[in-house]
Amino acid sequence: MGVRTERIKRAVHVGRVARRSGLLRVLRELGVWGDRPATREGAEEFRRALEELGTTYIKLGQLLSSRPDLLPDVYIEELGKLVDEVPPVPFDQIERVIRDELPGEIFVRIEPEPLATASIAQIHTALLTSGRQVVLKVRRPGIEHRIELDLALLRTTAEQFEKRSERAQLLQARALAEELEAHLRAELDFVEEAHNGEIVAGFLAEYEDLVVPQVIRPYVTERVLVLERIEGRKVDGDHGLAAERAAELARAFFRAYVHQVTVEGVYHADPHRGNVLLTTDGRLALVDFGLLGRLDEDTRRNLALLLLAVAQNRADDVADLILGLSRTSLASDESGFLQEIRRKLPRYHGRPLARIRAGEALADLQRISFQYGVGLPTTFALVGKTLSQADSIARVLYPELDPIELLEEDALEVMLREAERRLEPNQLFAWLYTQLEPLGRMPRRAGQLVTKLETGTMKVGVAPTDLGDLEMVMRSTANRIGGAVIVAALLVASALLARVHDLRWYAFVGFCLAFVLGLYMVWKIIRTPGEL
Protein backbone atom coordinates (compact mmCIF):
# COMPACT_ATOMS: atom_id res chain seq x y z
CA MET A 1 0.00 0.00 0.00
CA GLY A 2 1.42 3.39 -1.02
CA VAL A 3 2.09 6.19 1.45
CA ARG A 4 -0.56 8.40 -0.16
CA THR A 5 -3.19 5.67 0.17
CA GLU A 6 -2.25 5.10 3.82
CA ARG A 7 -2.54 8.82 4.54
CA ILE A 8 -5.99 8.92 2.96
CA LYS A 9 -7.15 5.89 4.98
CA ARG A 10 -5.82 7.42 8.18
CA ALA A 11 -7.46 10.76 7.37
CA VAL A 12 -10.79 9.00 6.77
CA HIS A 13 -10.49 7.18 10.13
CA VAL A 14 -9.63 10.43 11.95
CA GLY A 15 -12.58 12.11 10.24
CA ARG A 16 -14.96 9.38 11.38
CA VAL A 17 -13.79 9.63 14.98
CA ALA A 18 -14.01 13.43 14.82
CA ARG A 19 -17.56 13.31 13.46
CA ARG A 20 -18.66 10.74 16.03
CA SER A 21 -17.20 12.81 18.90
CA GLY A 22 -18.73 16.08 17.70
CA LEU A 23 -15.55 17.81 16.52
CA LEU A 24 -17.44 20.82 15.13
CA ARG A 25 -18.91 21.45 18.58
CA VAL A 26 -15.45 21.19 20.14
CA LEU A 27 -13.95 23.61 17.60
CA ARG A 28 -16.71 26.11 18.37
CA GLU A 29 -16.09 25.79 22.12
CA LEU A 30 -12.37 26.35 21.55
CA GLY A 31 -13.12 29.37 19.35
CA VAL A 32 -11.33 27.89 16.32
CA TRP A 33 -14.52 27.68 14.23
CA GLY A 34 -17.25 29.93 15.60
CA ASP A 35 -17.89 30.85 19.22
CA ARG A 36 -19.64 28.80 21.91
CA PRO A 37 -19.22 28.50 25.70
CA ALA A 38 -16.98 25.60 26.79
CA THR A 39 -18.79 22.66 28.41
CA ARG A 40 -17.72 19.63 30.43
CA GLU A 41 -19.40 17.32 27.90
CA GLY A 42 -17.46 18.79 24.99
CA ALA A 43 -14.17 18.46 26.91
CA GLU A 44 -14.90 14.81 27.78
CA GLU A 45 -15.74 13.97 24.15
CA PHE A 46 -12.52 15.66 23.03
CA ARG A 47 -10.43 13.64 25.51
CA ARG A 48 -12.05 10.33 24.54
CA ALA A 49 -11.53 11.06 20.84
CA LEU A 50 -7.82 11.76 21.42
CA GLU A 51 -7.44 8.50 23.37
CA GLU A 52 -9.18 6.55 20.61
CA LEU A 53 -6.92 8.04 17.91
CA GLY A 54 -3.78 6.86 19.73
CA THR A 55 -0.23 7.95 20.41
CA THR A 56 0.16 11.16 18.41
CA TYR A 57 -3.17 12.60 19.47
CA ILE A 58 -2.68 11.67 23.12
CA LYS A 59 0.64 13.53 23.06
CA LEU A 60 -1.12 16.45 21.34
CA GLY A 61 -3.66 16.57 24.16
CA GLN A 62 -0.90 16.48 26.78
CA LEU A 63 0.84 19.34 25.00
CA LEU A 64 -2.38 21.38 24.85
CA SER A 65 -2.95 20.78 28.57
CA SER A 66 0.07 23.01 29.24
CA ARG A 67 -1.62 26.02 27.58
CA PRO A 68 -4.17 27.48 30.02
CA ASP A 69 -3.74 30.78 28.20
CA LEU A 70 -5.29 29.32 25.05
CA LEU A 71 -7.78 26.67 26.21
CA PRO A 72 -10.72 26.98 28.65
CA ASP A 73 -10.16 25.67 32.18
CA VAL A 74 -12.60 22.79 31.70
CA TYR A 75 -10.55 21.51 28.72
CA ILE A 76 -7.25 21.89 30.59
CA GLU A 77 -8.63 19.87 33.50
CA GLU A 78 -10.04 17.15 31.24
CA LEU A 79 -6.88 16.83 29.12
CA GLY A 80 -4.94 16.27 32.34
CA LYS A 81 -6.82 12.95 32.63
CA LEU A 82 -5.52 11.57 29.32
CA VAL A 83 -4.58 7.90 29.71
CA ASP A 84 -1.60 6.64 27.72
CA GLU A 85 -2.38 2.92 28.07
CA VAL A 86 -2.85 0.41 25.27
CA PRO A 87 -3.12 -3.39 24.99
CA PRO A 88 0.29 -5.12 25.13
CA VAL A 89 2.13 -6.23 21.99
CA PRO A 90 2.53 -10.04 21.78
CA PHE A 91 5.80 -11.08 23.38
CA ASP A 92 7.12 -12.83 20.25
CA GLN A 93 7.14 -9.45 18.43
CA ILE A 94 8.91 -7.79 21.36
CA GLU A 95 11.45 -10.62 21.50
CA ARG A 96 12.15 -10.21 17.79
CA VAL A 97 12.96 -6.51 18.29
CA ILE A 98 15.30 -7.36 21.19
CA ARG A 99 17.15 -9.98 19.11
CA ASP A 100 17.53 -7.53 16.22
CA GLU A 101 18.86 -4.72 18.42
CA LEU A 102 21.03 -6.34 21.11
CA PRO A 103 24.02 -8.62 20.50
CA GLY A 104 24.34 -12.26 21.68
CA GLU A 105 22.79 -13.94 24.67
CA ILE A 106 22.99 -11.30 27.37
CA PHE A 107 19.82 -12.25 29.28
CA VAL A 108 19.21 -15.28 31.47
CA ARG A 109 15.49 -14.61 31.15
CA ILE A 110 12.98 -12.00 30.07
CA GLU A 111 9.53 -11.94 31.63
CA PRO A 112 6.91 -12.34 28.86
CA GLU A 113 4.32 -10.45 30.92
CA PRO A 114 4.95 -6.70 30.53
CA LEU A 115 5.55 -4.60 33.62
CA ALA A 116 3.89 -1.63 31.90
CA THR A 117 2.53 -0.75 28.47
CA ALA A 118 2.24 2.63 26.79
CA SER A 119 1.56 3.90 23.30
CA ILE A 120 5.25 4.23 22.36
CA ALA A 121 7.01 1.52 24.37
CA GLN A 122 6.50 -1.61 26.43
CA ILE A 123 8.40 -2.44 29.63
CA HIS A 124 9.58 -5.96 30.60
CA THR A 125 11.69 -7.10 33.53
CA ALA A 126 14.77 -9.21 32.80
CA LEU A 127 17.85 -10.80 34.38
CA LEU A 128 21.31 -10.23 32.86
CA THR A 129 23.87 -13.03 32.70
CA SER A 130 25.82 -11.04 35.30
CA GLY A 131 22.93 -11.63 37.71
CA ARG A 132 21.72 -8.02 37.66
CA GLN A 133 17.98 -7.29 37.68
CA VAL A 134 17.06 -4.85 34.87
CA VAL A 135 14.09 -3.51 32.95
CA LEU A 136 13.83 -3.52 29.15
CA LYS A 137 12.12 -0.63 27.40
CA VAL A 138 11.21 -1.73 23.88
CA ARG A 139 9.67 0.49 21.21
CA ARG A 140 6.40 -0.90 19.87
CA PRO A 141 6.93 -2.35 16.36
CA GLY A 142 5.58 -0.11 13.60
CA ILE A 143 4.72 2.79 15.89
CA GLU A 144 7.10 5.19 14.12
CA HIS A 145 5.26 4.70 10.80
CA ARG A 146 1.88 5.46 12.37
CA ILE A 147 3.29 8.58 14.02
CA GLU A 148 4.72 9.79 10.70
CA LEU A 149 1.27 9.46 9.08
CA ASP A 150 -0.39 11.34 11.92
CA LEU A 151 2.21 14.13 11.95
CA ALA A 152 1.82 14.68 8.20
CA LEU A 153 -1.96 14.90 8.64
CA LEU A 154 -1.66 17.30 11.59
CA ARG A 155 0.73 19.58 9.70
CA THR A 156 -1.73 19.88 6.81
CA THR A 157 -4.70 20.42 9.14
CA ALA A 158 -2.86 23.09 11.15
CA GLU A 159 -1.96 25.01 7.99
CA GLN A 160 -5.59 24.95 6.79
CA PHE A 161 -6.92 26.09 10.17
CA GLU A 162 -4.47 29.01 10.33
CA LYS A 163 -5.53 30.15 6.85
CA ARG A 164 -9.22 30.16 7.79
CA SER A 165 -9.37 31.07 11.49
CA GLU A 166 -7.90 33.98 13.44
CA ARG A 167 -8.35 31.96 16.64
CA ALA A 168 -6.22 29.17 15.13
CA GLN A 169 -3.54 31.77 14.46
CA LEU A 170 -3.67 32.85 18.12
CA LEU A 171 -3.49 29.20 19.13
CA GLN A 172 -0.34 28.99 16.94
CA ALA A 173 -1.60 25.80 15.34
CA ARG A 174 1.44 25.28 13.13
CA ALA A 175 3.86 26.01 15.97
CA LEU A 176 2.01 23.48 18.15
CA ALA A 177 2.28 20.87 15.38
CA GLU A 178 6.02 21.51 15.06
CA GLU A 179 6.51 21.32 18.84
CA LEU A 180 4.55 18.07 18.98
CA GLU A 181 6.73 16.61 16.22
CA ALA A 182 9.92 17.55 18.09
CA HIS A 183 8.63 15.94 21.31
CA LEU A 184 7.55 12.72 19.60
CA ARG A 185 10.79 12.28 17.68
CA ALA A 186 12.72 12.71 20.92
CA GLU A 187 10.57 10.10 22.69
CA LEU A 188 11.02 7.61 19.84
CA ASP A 189 14.81 7.69 20.13
CA PHE A 190 15.95 5.69 23.18
CA VAL A 191 19.59 6.70 22.63
CA GLU A 192 18.56 10.28 23.31
CA GLU A 193 16.44 9.19 26.27
CA ALA A 194 19.41 7.37 27.82
CA HIS A 195 21.52 10.51 27.42
CA ASN A 196 18.76 12.62 28.96
CA GLY A 197 18.53 10.30 31.97
CA GLU A 198 22.27 10.52 32.60
CA ILE A 199 22.15 14.33 32.39
CA VAL A 200 19.34 14.56 34.97
CA ALA A 201 21.08 11.99 37.20
CA GLY A 202 24.12 14.29 37.28
CA PHE A 203 21.98 17.27 38.28
CA LEU A 204 20.29 15.30 41.07
CA ALA A 205 23.43 13.73 42.51
CA GLU A 206 23.35 16.18 45.43
CA TYR A 207 19.79 15.13 46.36
CA GLU A 208 20.08 11.96 48.43
CA ASP A 209 16.32 11.43 48.54
CA LEU A 210 16.00 11.30 44.73
CA VAL A 211 17.27 8.56 42.46
CA VAL A 212 17.42 8.00 38.70
CA PRO A 213 17.75 4.46 37.23
CA GLN A 214 21.22 3.80 35.85
CA VAL A 215 21.52 3.24 32.10
CA ILE A 216 23.12 -0.18 31.46
CA ARG A 217 25.62 0.45 28.70
CA PRO A 218 26.38 -0.68 26.05
CA TYR A 219 22.85 -2.10 25.81
CA VAL A 220 21.29 1.04 24.36
CA THR A 221 19.88 1.39 20.85
CA GLU A 222 17.29 3.55 19.14
CA ARG A 223 14.58 0.92 19.79
CA VAL A 224 15.72 -0.82 22.99
CA LEU A 225 16.89 0.60 26.31
CA VAL A 226 18.19 -1.44 29.29
CA LEU A 227 17.93 0.22 32.70
CA GLU A 228 18.63 -0.61 36.31
CA ARG A 229 15.54 -2.04 37.98
CA ILE A 230 14.25 -0.01 40.91
CA GLU A 231 11.48 -1.48 43.04
CA GLY A 232 8.78 1.03 43.79
CA ARG A 233 5.16 2.07 43.38
CA LYS A 234 3.28 5.15 42.29
CA VAL A 235 2.99 8.00 44.78
CA ASP A 236 -0.48 8.19 46.33
CA GLY A 237 -2.17 9.35 49.50
CA ASP A 238 -1.63 5.97 51.15
CA HIS A 239 2.16 6.21 50.96
CA GLY A 240 2.72 4.92 54.51
CA LEU A 241 5.55 7.36 55.28
CA ALA A 242 5.95 9.19 58.56
CA ALA A 243 4.83 12.82 58.37
CA GLU A 244 8.36 14.17 58.80
CA ARG A 245 9.78 11.88 56.13
CA ALA A 246 6.98 12.74 53.70
CA ALA A 247 7.66 16.45 54.27
CA GLU A 248 11.40 15.96 53.59
CA LEU A 249 10.69 14.11 50.35
CA ALA A 250 8.16 16.69 49.19
CA ARG A 251 10.53 19.59 49.84
CA ALA A 252 13.48 17.84 48.18
CA PHE A 253 11.38 16.88 45.15
CA PHE A 254 10.02 20.36 44.52
CA ARG A 255 13.40 22.00 45.13
CA ALA A 256 15.05 19.62 42.69
CA TYR A 257 12.73 20.74 39.88
CA VAL A 258 13.17 24.41 40.68
CA HIS A 259 16.94 23.78 40.64
CA GLN A 260 16.77 22.11 37.23
CA VAL A 261 14.82 25.02 35.74
CA THR A 262 16.51 28.00 37.39
CA VAL A 263 20.12 26.84 37.76
CA GLU A 264 20.76 24.15 35.14
CA GLY A 265 18.37 25.25 32.37
CA VAL A 266 17.72 21.58 31.54
CA TYR A 267 14.90 19.73 33.29
CA HIS A 268 12.86 16.52 33.33
CA ALA A 269 9.71 17.85 31.66
CA ASP A 270 7.24 15.02 32.38
CA PRO A 271 7.08 14.36 36.15
CA HIS A 272 3.51 13.02 36.30
CA ARG A 273 2.62 10.36 38.86
CA GLY A 274 3.36 7.49 36.50
CA ASN A 275 6.94 8.72 36.12
CA VAL A 276 7.68 9.19 39.84
CA LEU A 277 7.96 6.10 42.05
CA LEU A 278 8.17 5.74 45.82
CA THR A 279 10.96 3.19 46.33
CA THR A 280 11.02 0.45 48.95
CA ASP A 281 13.75 2.34 50.84
CA GLY A 282 11.64 5.51 51.08
CA ARG A 283 13.13 7.60 48.27
CA LEU A 284 11.63 9.00 45.07
CA ALA A 285 12.74 7.54 41.73
CA LEU A 286 12.34 9.52 38.50
CA VAL A 287 11.79 7.49 35.33
CA ASP A 288 11.08 8.08 31.63
CA PHE A 289 13.28 10.85 30.24
CA GLY A 290 11.91 10.94 26.70
CA LEU A 291 10.89 14.56 27.20
CA LEU A 292 13.56 16.95 28.43
CA GLY A 293 13.06 20.71 28.55
CA ARG A 294 15.95 22.95 27.52
CA LEU A 295 16.31 26.71 28.03
CA ASP A 296 18.74 29.15 26.47
CA GLU A 297 20.91 31.04 28.96
CA ASP A 298 18.98 34.33 28.87
CA THR A 299 15.58 32.64 29.22
CA ARG A 300 16.86 30.48 32.10
CA ARG A 301 18.14 33.54 33.96
CA ASN A 302 14.94 35.52 33.40
CA LEU A 303 12.77 32.59 34.49
CA ALA A 304 14.84 32.23 37.66
CA LEU A 305 14.37 35.92 38.44
CA LEU A 306 10.67 35.65 37.59
CA LEU A 307 10.09 32.78 40.04
CA LEU A 308 11.91 34.74 42.75
CA ALA A 309 9.83 37.84 42.03
CA VAL A 310 6.63 35.76 42.27
CA ALA A 311 7.80 34.28 45.57
CA GLN A 312 8.64 37.75 46.95
CA ASN A 313 5.37 39.32 45.77
CA ARG A 314 7.06 41.93 43.53
CA ALA A 315 4.39 42.63 40.90
CA ASP A 316 6.29 45.30 38.93
CA ASP A 317 9.33 43.05 38.57
CA VAL A 318 7.10 40.12 37.53
CA ALA A 319 5.53 42.25 34.80
CA ASP A 320 8.91 43.58 33.57
CA LEU A 321 10.45 40.11 33.42
CA ILE A 322 7.49 38.62 31.54
CA LEU A 323 7.56 41.48 29.04
CA GLY A 324 11.31 40.89 28.60
CA LEU A 325 10.63 37.23 27.78
CA SER A 326 7.66 37.88 25.51
CA ARG A 327 6.71 39.24 22.11
CA THR A 328 4.62 42.44 22.20
CA SER A 329 3.00 44.61 19.54
CA LEU A 330 1.26 47.97 19.30
CA ALA A 331 -1.95 46.19 20.33
CA SER A 332 -0.43 44.94 23.61
CA ASP A 333 -1.85 46.66 26.69
CA GLU A 334 1.24 46.77 28.91
CA SER A 335 -0.22 49.13 31.53
CA GLY A 336 -3.36 46.99 31.85
CA PHE A 337 -1.15 43.90 32.10
CA LEU A 338 0.81 45.46 34.98
CA GLN A 339 -2.37 46.43 36.86
CA GLU A 340 -3.76 42.90 36.52
CA ILE A 341 -0.51 41.42 37.83
CA ARG A 342 -0.64 43.78 40.81
CA ARG A 343 -4.21 42.68 41.51
CA LYS A 344 -3.71 38.92 41.29
CA LEU A 345 -0.17 38.23 42.52
CA PRO A 346 -0.77 38.81 46.28
CA ARG A 347 -3.38 36.04 46.44
CA TYR A 348 -0.66 33.35 46.20
CA HIS A 349 1.05 34.31 49.46
CA GLY A 350 0.45 32.96 52.94
CA ARG A 351 -1.66 30.02 51.75
CA PRO A 352 -0.71 26.32 52.15
CA LEU A 353 -0.38 24.17 49.07
CA ALA A 354 -3.51 22.24 50.03
CA ARG A 355 -5.59 25.38 49.40
CA ILE A 356 -4.24 26.39 45.99
CA ARG A 357 -4.27 24.63 42.66
CA ALA A 358 -0.87 23.30 41.59
CA GLY A 359 0.75 25.69 39.17
CA GLU A 360 -2.13 28.16 39.59
CA ALA A 361 0.16 31.20 39.73
CA LEU A 362 2.02 30.37 36.50
CA ALA A 363 -1.21 29.37 34.75
CA ASP A 364 -2.75 32.71 35.73
CA LEU A 365 0.28 34.54 34.36
CA GLN A 366 -0.21 32.75 31.04
CA ARG A 367 -3.90 33.68 30.90
CA ILE A 368 -3.25 37.32 31.82
CA SER A 369 -0.51 37.60 29.20
CA PHE A 370 -2.80 36.27 26.47
CA GLN A 371 -5.64 38.54 27.58
CA TYR A 372 -3.50 41.68 27.27
CA GLY A 373 -1.78 40.76 23.99
CA VAL A 374 1.56 39.66 25.46
CA GLY A 375 2.94 36.65 23.55
CA LEU A 376 4.79 34.32 25.93
CA PRO A 377 7.43 31.95 24.50
CA THR A 378 6.44 28.28 24.20
CA THR A 379 9.14 27.38 26.75
CA PHE A 380 7.14 29.17 29.45
CA ALA A 381 4.19 26.80 28.98
CA LEU A 382 6.36 23.70 29.37
CA VAL A 383 8.08 25.09 32.48
CA GLY A 384 4.68 25.95 33.94
CA LYS A 385 3.33 22.45 33.29
CA THR A 386 6.46 20.81 34.76
CA LEU A 387 6.34 22.83 37.99
CA SER A 388 2.60 22.23 38.21
CA GLN A 389 3.13 18.47 38.04
CA ALA A 390 5.94 18.70 40.62
CA ASP A 391 3.56 20.65 42.87
CA SER A 392 0.96 17.92 42.46
CA ILE A 393 3.35 15.16 43.59
CA ALA A 394 4.50 17.30 46.53
CA ARG A 395 0.91 17.91 47.61
CA VAL A 396 0.18 14.17 47.68
CA LEU A 397 3.17 13.58 49.94
CA TYR A 398 2.72 16.61 52.20
CA PRO A 399 -0.46 18.68 51.74
CA GLU A 400 0.75 21.50 54.01
CA LEU A 401 3.83 22.30 51.93
CA ASP A 402 3.92 25.86 50.58
CA PRO A 403 5.91 26.10 47.32
CA ILE A 404 5.98 29.92 47.48
CA GLU A 405 7.73 29.71 50.85
CA LEU A 406 10.23 27.20 49.42
CA LEU A 407 11.04 29.57 46.55
CA GLU A 408 11.70 32.35 49.06
CA GLU A 409 13.97 30.09 51.11
CA ASP A 410 15.97 29.10 48.03
CA ALA A 411 16.26 32.66 46.69
CA LEU A 412 19.70 33.33 48.20
CA GLU A 413 21.15 30.04 46.94
CA VAL A 414 19.82 30.64 43.43
CA MET A 415 21.24 34.16 43.32
CA LEU A 416 24.64 33.05 44.65
CA ARG A 417 24.82 30.29 42.04
CA GLU A 418 23.88 32.78 39.35
CA ALA A 419 26.57 35.22 40.50
CA GLU A 420 29.14 32.41 40.60
CA ARG A 421 28.18 31.39 37.06
CA ARG A 422 28.45 34.96 35.75
CA LEU A 423 31.87 35.45 37.38
CA GLU A 424 33.43 32.41 35.74
CA PRO A 425 36.28 33.66 33.49
CA ASN A 426 34.76 32.39 30.25
CA GLN A 427 31.34 33.81 31.06
CA LEU A 428 32.71 37.10 32.36
CA PHE A 429 35.00 37.81 29.39
CA ALA A 430 32.31 36.79 26.89
CA TRP A 431 29.87 39.20 28.55
CA LEU A 432 32.43 42.02 28.65
CA TYR A 433 33.25 41.51 24.97
CA THR A 434 29.59 41.62 23.89
CA GLN A 435 29.05 44.81 25.91
CA LEU A 436 32.25 46.64 24.88
CA GLU A 437 32.44 45.62 21.24
CA PRO A 438 29.45 47.80 20.15
CA LEU A 439 31.02 50.75 22.00
CA GLY A 440 34.17 50.33 19.90
CA ARG A 441 32.11 50.67 16.72
CA MET A 442 30.27 53.80 17.83
CA PRO A 443 32.85 56.43 16.65
CA ARG A 444 32.90 54.98 13.13
CA ARG A 445 29.11 54.78 12.97
CA ALA A 446 28.78 58.35 14.27
CA GLY A 447 31.21 59.50 11.55
CA GLN A 448 29.20 57.70 8.85
CA LEU A 449 26.00 59.33 10.10
CA VAL A 450 27.54 62.84 10.03
CA THR A 451 28.88 62.24 6.51
CA LYS A 452 25.43 61.24 5.23
CA LEU A 453 23.89 64.34 6.81
CA GLU A 454 26.51 66.59 5.19
CA THR A 455 26.10 65.06 1.73
CA GLY A 456 22.30 64.90 1.91
CA THR A 457 22.24 61.14 1.41
CA MET A 458 20.54 60.39 4.71
CA LYS A 459 17.43 58.28 4.18
CA VAL A 460 14.68 57.59 6.69
CA GLY A 461 12.24 54.73 6.11
CA VAL A 462 8.76 54.73 7.64
CA ALA A 463 6.94 51.40 7.73
CA PRO A 464 3.21 51.57 8.56
CA THR A 465 2.15 49.12 11.24
CA ASP A 466 -1.08 47.89 12.82
CA LEU A 467 -3.26 48.80 9.82
CA GLY A 468 -5.47 45.74 10.20
CA ASP A 469 -8.39 47.69 11.74
CA LEU A 470 -8.21 50.41 9.08
CA GLU A 471 -8.11 47.79 6.33
CA MET A 472 -11.18 46.05 7.80
CA VAL A 473 -13.11 49.35 7.93
CA MET A 474 -12.20 50.18 4.33
CA ARG A 475 -13.17 46.69 3.11
CA SER A 476 -16.46 46.87 5.01
CA THR A 477 -17.22 50.32 3.61
CA ALA A 478 -16.40 49.26 0.06
CA ASN A 479 -18.51 46.12 0.36
CA ARG A 480 -21.50 48.02 1.68
CA ILE A 481 -21.26 50.68 -1.00
CA GLY A 482 -20.98 47.97 -3.64
CA GLY A 483 -23.98 46.14 -2.19
CA ALA A 484 -26.02 49.35 -2.15
CA VAL A 485 -25.14 50.04 -5.80
CA ILE A 486 -26.24 46.51 -6.77
CA VAL A 487 -29.56 46.90 -4.92
CA ALA A 488 -30.17 50.30 -6.56
CA ALA A 489 -29.31 48.89 -10.00
CA LEU A 490 -31.68 45.97 -9.51
CA LEU A 491 -34.48 48.31 -8.48
CA VAL A 492 -33.94 50.65 -11.46
CA ALA A 493 -33.63 47.76 -13.93
CA SER A 494 -36.73 46.06 -12.53
CA ALA A 495 -38.74 49.29 -12.73
CA LEU A 496 -37.82 49.68 -16.39
CA LEU A 497 -38.62 46.02 -17.14
CA ALA A 498 -42.01 46.39 -15.44
CA ARG A 499 -43.07 48.85 -18.18
CA VAL A 500 -42.70 46.08 -20.77
CA HIS A 501 -45.63 43.65 -20.59
CA ASP A 502 -43.68 40.56 -21.72
CA LEU A 503 -40.86 41.12 -19.19
CA ARG A 504 -42.90 41.71 -16.02
CA TRP A 505 -41.86 38.35 -14.51
CA TYR A 506 -38.21 39.36 -14.90
CA ALA A 507 -39.05 42.62 -13.17
CA PHE A 508 -40.71 40.73 -10.33
CA VAL A 509 -37.63 38.52 -9.90
CA GLY A 510 -35.41 41.61 -9.88
CA PHE A 511 -37.53 43.27 -7.19
CA CYS A 512 -37.36 40.09 -5.07
CA LEU A 513 -33.57 39.88 -5.40
CA ALA A 514 -33.22 43.54 -4.46
CA PHE A 515 -35.51 43.05 -1.45
CA VAL A 516 -33.61 39.96 -0.21
CA LEU A 517 -30.18 41.53 -0.70
CA GLY A 518 -31.26 44.78 0.95
CA LEU A 519 -32.81 42.90 3.89
CA TYR A 520 -29.59 40.88 4.31
CA MET A 521 -27.50 44.07 4.35
CA VAL A 522 -29.70 45.71 6.98
CA TRP A 523 -29.59 42.55 9.14
CA LYS A 524 -25.80 42.30 8.81
CA ILE A 525 -25.30 45.97 9.69
CA ILE A 526 -27.48 45.67 12.80
CA ARG A 527 -25.93 42.36 13.90
CA THR A 528 -22.25 43.15 13.29
CA PRO A 529 -21.58 46.88 12.89
CA GLY A 530 -18.61 47.59 10.69
CA GLU A 531 -18.74 44.30 8.75
CA LEU A 532 -20.58 42.92 5.73
Secondary structure, DSSP 8 states (H G I E B T S, - for coil): --HHHHHHHHHHHHHHHHHHTTHHHHHHHHTSSS-----HHHHHHHHHHHHHH-HHHHHHHHHHTT-TTTS-HHHHHHHTT---------HHHHHHHHHHHS-S--EEEE-SS-SEE-SSEEEEEEEETTS-EEEEEEE-TTHHHHHHHHHHHHHHHHHHHHHH-HHHHHTTHHHHHHHHHHHHHHHH-HHHHHHHHHHHHHHGGG-TTEE---EEEEEE-SSEEEEE---EEE--TT----HHHHHHHHHHHHHHHHHIIIIISEEE----GGGEEEETTS-EEE---S-EEE--HHHHHHHHHHHHHHHTT-HHHHHHHHHHHSB--TT--HHHHHHHHHHHGGGGSS--GGGS-TTHHHHHHHHHHHHTT-B--HHHHHHHHHHHHHHHHHHHH-TT--HHHHHHHHHHHHHHHHHHHHTSHHHHHHHHHHHHHHHHHHHHHHHHHHHHHHHT-----------HHHHHHHHHHHHHHHHHHHHHHHHHHHHHHHTSGGGHHHHHHHHHHHHHHHHHHHHHHHHSTT--
